[in-house]
Amino acid sequence: MTIQPGGIVLIPIGFAVELPPGTEMQIRPRSGLAIKHALLVPNSPGTVDSDFRGQVQVGILNAGQGAYTVNHGDRIAQAVIAPVLRPQIVEVSLLNTTDRGDMGFGSTGLS
């Protein structure tokens, strides 16, 4: 399968999974393909829910400037199985304060 520059394809992986309840499989890009060829998982991380029983497929975006061919057996993504938290949502009128508050973006809070 060849992915043209700017193109997005859905690649069937060839297997299905039965995940334990309360878990998900996160599909993530491979760092080497992302850096060397600008191949990304556009909805990263993609999620396979525990009640899904179909074939796993991976969306791949070619953000590069050249076409990229994916061959059978190529490692195009990686998966992590993780717990899914189901918190009780409570509507409040005020949030607790922090030193950072609503200032800036990123891990430092600097704008």
Summary of the structure (lengths in Angstrom):
residues: 111
radius of gyration: 18.6
end to end distance: 42.5
largest distance: 53.5
contacts: 220
relative contact order: 0.27
helix: 6%
strand: 32%
